[in-house]
Amino acid sequence: MLNNEMIKILKIKYPIIQAPMAGGITTSELVSAVSNSGGLGMIGAGYMTPLQMRDQIRKVKTLTSNHFGINLFVPNKFAIRQDTIQSANQLLNPFREQLNLPPKDSIDIPDFHHVYETFIEQIKVAMEENVPVCSFTFGIPPAKVVSELKTANTILIGTATTVREAVENEKAGMDMVIIQGSEAGGHRGNFIDDKNRSLVGSMSLIPQAADNVRIPVIAAGGIMDGRGLLASICLGAKGIQMGTAFLTCIESGAQPIHKDIITNSTEEDTVLTRSFSGKWARGIKNTFITCMKNKEWNLPDFPIQNTLTQDIRKNAVSKNNKEFMSLWCGQSPRLAKQQSTKILIQSIMAEAEKIKSTM
Amino acid sequence: MLNNEMIKILKIKYPIIQAPMAGGITTSELVSAVSNSGGLGMIGAGYMTPLQMRDQIRKVKTLTSNHFGINLFVPNKFAIRQDTIQSANQLLNPFREQLNLPPKDSIDIPDFHHVYETFIEQIKVAMEENVPVCSFTFGIPPAKVVSELKTANTILIGTATTVREAVENEKAGMDMVIIQGSEAGGHRGNFIDDKNRSLVGSMSLIPQAADNVRIPVIAAGGIMDGRGLLASICLGAKGIQMGTAFLTCIESGAQPIHKDIITNSTEEDTVLTRSFSGKWARGIKNTFITCMKNKEWNLPDFPIQNTLTQDIRKNAVSKNNKEFMSLWCGQSPRLAKQQSTKILIQSIMAEAEKIKSTM
């Protein structure tokens, strides 16, 4: 069962995908180490310019000859309203003051048309560079994009948080689909359903999704070890995607303090917030999240709020101030270790084999 | 792995416990059918008088010679404040009007002392009747109660929604502990941690709990079939407890409309509410939950709110009106079937064996 169509389609040795965490975590070292260790390394390219993307793709190619992939954010329509931006800035200015940053009133933000153009440029780069695998979050790309990528033989992976979203991904021609359980760290991938409807635990979501699509289902959310891999397979998944487990690896570009906080946290320490980006995401609770809690329903949508909080997050990183960083993390931080990617993958496979042998 | 210390301690054939759903669902027919089919049937005695409890225990004994158990609610301190009751009644009176029920202003509610006395009476009955297994929700009984039950050789099972709660159960002398994931239907069993901290998905919660206690861990929440059983075992559990899967069985005392709604629902249809009882619980969204949504933080605690809504729920049942019933359900309704208990248990074990053989 560990040797199935998912690994055949992806041409990898083990059914393990490294989640494409955006924002500098998926260094070329991490991506290539995953692919060199038998998994599928993924570049989290959501926030990258097409140029940055091309640079990293080329870098990864020099470090591994195995399959790897990139992940892109499918742009969702958003409206820029100066009054909403102004009131969001009013909420953020006290934090800026605390961090000795200048206050802000308005902000220059690219409009939806521009964001969409960038997405199309990213797709072009992926095809020009012959990236073997392309995964998507926050939606399904337009049919034209899907068919172009298919013509280029790119393997396509969608993301779903409910059965309906999984079915839509299959209908649109995705080759497989990530099933994101409520345990998952970072951004919720929901695109049809609101946050509440999409907060389904993996124990429920995986089998219900597997029953309703024919493409391989890949489990994501809270999986950290051989136990989680084998459990996902039992539930009907063909493989797993892990974020937090790779985030704390030595090769990951996450801030050292982010790694330390995760490896010292418990399952009770994460919360869902939309204060950092305008989209719901799971991370370790800190001062920023707590202070914004009662205001988060009125914030601008993604990616506006994300752009607005950028100066705060960057400053916090430069000062190693954990209270104002986005400390994305799934619900299994007790199982996170700071170790090499190779050791992580090897121990997962060894543990899974050991459990299998005792069943 | 399916033949482990959990089934040895409980003297059952299969590692399956029927969740002790209170409020008439766990009929003697259901409890005995589970025990006669190789699982552990449980009487949900939380809302029963000691007399009702004794009657049902005796009835179950006539229907099975196998082990079975009862579940009790550990009383949590609550204060009766007439102003809170009055304002809660003001919220409920429009529903009463809609259902042609008389409005209410105040209500006679037993105080904490009385509730606690009833709990002690329930414990006495369990011991006098030599009930083999006793499980607890909403907390851990006082040390004196635990030691009396242990002297009587009662097997004790606690409930936990976080690792900390699991550890407390072990320290208090529980023989095993139910680990309730966020997928679970019905009442949240949290007693240390608030609802938000305790909403941890099973994929994360089971392995983290199993790593931190030595007593057997029993997975609960969203488990419906052989896939869920085997996944739970892979994650470190020794067995499973299922609620929704048994609720829709033929022998269950749940309202036929409740069963029908579950078997026609999806993973998107459940929500958490404290509007029915004052404690957070997961059920199918309906008019009552939706209307009370923005007011639920200010309601009286359990069991006060539960007593207040009793006339509404009873009337809704008598009229087969699904909009005002508490339709408890976990996050896997797509996997629910209306079938006999025996078929359910047999198909779970057959499916688990089949999956094992292909691993």
Interface residues (C-beta under 8 A of the other chain):
Chain A: M1 T162 V163 R164 G181 S182 E183 D193 N196 R197 S198 L199 V200 G201 S202 M203 S204 L205 P207 Q208 D211 N212 A219 G221 G222 I223 M224 D225 R227 G228 L230 A231 S232 I233 C234 L235 G236 T266 E267 E268 V271 G330 Q331 S332 R334 L335 I355 K356 T358 M359
Chain B: M1 T162 V163 R164 G181 S182 E183 D193 N196 R197 S198 L199 V200 G201 S202 M203 S204 L205 P207 Q208 D211 N212 A219 G221 G222 I223 M224 D225 R227 G228 L230 A231 S232 I233 C234 L235 G236 T266 E267 E268 V271 G330 Q331 S332 R334 L335 I355 K356 T358 M359
